[in-house]
Amino acid sequence: MGISIKSFNDLDDTVNNRGFVHPLSEISLAFIEFAKNAPGSALDIGAATGVATIPLLENGIKTIAFDLEKQHLDILYNSTPDPYKKNLHTMVGHYPMDINLEKKSVGAVLISQVLGFLSGDEIREGFKKLNVCMNHGAKVFIINYTPYMSITASFVPVYEKRRRTKEAWPGLVQNISKYCTDKELLHNLPNTLNLLDPMILTRELVNAGFSIENSYFLGGMDVPEKFRLDGREWVGAIASKI
């Protein structure tokens, strides 16, 4: 019996105005595949209404769905048939502040479009906390916005100048309304976003004790059309707990 919920091809607003519920990307699909034989539970950070959680449950994987918004998780839980609920644990909280899981209990982690809402210090804290709760051989899968989106195209020169001067967080936008070309999207975005790139993710993951499997720009069909610019709209990363 499958779980019926929203179409995975839809792009919906989050109910708390923190981005969007994105469809599955190649990073999300790699996370789901790895989780089938991972050395511990799956942890879906920023689970929203369950785009990635649902396929995990359908494969009988013990899953922690973690999200800032209780209403998202209520939708997920209420849409989950009873046979799947035994493998679903929902947690409401702020990442990384409220991530306090048992050591070495997690085998696979997905962080989809969450890091962009955090400060650099919070990103660093989160990676360190994940390293503690992840088992050896576990992997973390990350998707995040980059500056190379249609809605922040005019910010790109600022970002690239910061890169040249080696600023620690060159994609930190503290006034996105100044750069966003699609005013209709601003209702669901904060005025501060931390836009990342492969170099930044690699640096922070390595510093937190992870081994990088891949870190690269992601575009094409993985990105909703309204965000597309030049094929570098998202950054994806996969890293292993050493």
N, C-alpha and C positions, 0 to 999 in steps of 0.2 A: 504494500500500500504506500503510495507516494504522498508527500505533503503538498497541499495546494495553497499557494500564497501568491503574492504579486509576481508578475512576469519578470524574469531576471534581465530582460532587455529594457525595462523601464528605467528612467532616471527621475527619482522622486525627491522632493524636499524632505529633509529631516524635520521632525516636529519641534526641535529646539533651536532651529536656525543656525546649525553648525554644519554647513555643507549639504551634501546630497547622498542619497542611497544609490550607489553606483552598481552597475551590472558586474558580473564576474569578469575578471581579466585573466591573462595567462598566468600571472603570479598567483591569483586566487585559486585557479585550477591546479597549479603545481602544489600549493598548500594542501588542498583537499586530497590529492593523490598521495602525497607524502604522509599525511595524517593516518591513512589506512594502516600503515605499519610503523607508526612513530613510537618511540620509547616513552609513552606517557599520554596524558589527555591532550586534546586540542584546545587551544585558547584563541578565541576570536575577539580581538580588541577593536571596539567600534563596530560591534555586530549589527547594530540598528535592528531592522526587522527580520534579519536572518538570511540574507542572500547567500552568504558562504556557510552559515551554520546549518541550514536545511540539508544540503548535500552530505554534510558530515553525519547528521542523524540518520539519513537514509542508508548510509553505509555502516551503521551500528557503532559509530565512534563516540566515545565519551567526550562531551564537549562543554566547555565553559564559554557562555556568551556574555561578554562584558561590554557594558555601554553606559554612558553618562545619563541617558534618558530612560527612565522606568517605562514610559509609555511604549517605546520601541520594543522593549523586552516583553511587555505584556502582550503586544500583538503577536510576537514570535511564539510565546508560550501558549497562548489561546488558540493559535493556528496549528499547533503540533498535536497530532493524534496521540492518544494515550500510549500506544506501544513504543513510541519514540521518546516519551518524556523521561523514561528511566535513565537515558543517557544525556539529558539536558540539564545543565545547572546554569541559572542566570545570576549575574552579579551586576548591581547598579553601583557605579562609582566613577571617580575621576582617575584617568590614567595620566601619570604613573602613581599618583599619591595613594590610591586605594588598591594597588596591586600588591597583595601580601599573601602569596600562595605557598604551600608546602615546598620545601627544597626538593629539587629534582623530580617534581611531580608532573611537569609539562613536557610533552614530546614534540609539539608543533604549535607555532604562534603565527597568527595573521594580524598585521597592523595596517588596516586599509584606510587611507585618507584621514588619519588621526594626528600624525606628527605635525602637520601644518598648523594646527591650532595650539601648539606648545612653544614655549621658549627654548632656547638652546640648553639651558640648565635642566629643564624638565626632560628633554630628549635624552640627555646624558644619564640622568637619574633613572629613567625608565629602562634603558638598555642594561644598566647595572643590576636593577631589580629582576629583570627577566633572566639574566645570566644565572642568578641564584636559584630561581624556581624551575629552570629548564634542566632536563636530564642530559647526560652526556650523549652526543649524537643527535640531539634535538635540533630543529631548525626554526629560524624566524624568517617570515616572508613579509616584505614591506612594499606598500604602494603609497606614493605621495604626489601631490602637485609639484610642478616645477615652475619657474618663471615663464617658460615657453608655452603659455596658453594664450588663446585668443583674447581672453578677458584681461590679461596682464601684459600684453605685447609691448605697451609703451614703457613698462618697467624694465624690460630687458636691458637697455643700455645702462641703466643704473646698476643692475645686478652684475653685468659683465665688467663694469668699472671696479666694483667692489671685489670681484674675483681677482682682477689684476693687482689690486692693492692688498690682497690676501686677508680680507676681513673674515672673521670666524664664521659669521652667518650672513653671507652676502645676499641671500634671498629673503631676508626679514623685511616685510612690507608693513609699515605701521600706519599707513594711510591709503589703503587699497582703493578707497573711493576716488582718489586722485588719478589712479591708473586704469581702473576697470572701465572697459568700453561698453559693457552690457549692463546698464543700470538696473535691468530687471533681475539680474542675479544677485545684486547687492543685498536684497532682503534676506538672503540665506547665507550670507558670509559676514564674519566679523570684520572690523576695520584693520585688524592685524592678522597677517598670515606669515608663516615661516615656510617659504618655498625652498625646496631642497634639490640636490643634484647628486649624481653618483659619487662624486668625490667626497662630499660632505657625509653622506651615509656610510661610505666605506671608512672614512676617518673615525667616525663615532662608534661604529660597530667594532672595529679593531681595537680601539681604546678601551672598550668595555669587555674585551676578551673573547670576541667571536672570530671565526675564520670565514672569510668572504668566499662564497661560491660564485656569486654573480652580482653585479651592480651596474645598471645600465638605464638609458632613456627608453621609454615605452610610449608608443604612439599608435597610429593607425586605428584599426577597428576596436582596439581596447579602450579608446577614448571617445566619449560622446561627441557628436559632430559639433555642438556649440562651443566646445573647448579647443578644437583642433587648430593648430597653427603651422608647425613644421615637422611633426613627427617626434617631438621631444617633450610632449605635454606632461607626461607622468615620469616618475623615476621608480624603478623596481629594484629590489635587492633581496637576495637570499643568503643567509649566513648560518653557520653551524656553531653550536656550543662545543667548545674544545674539551 
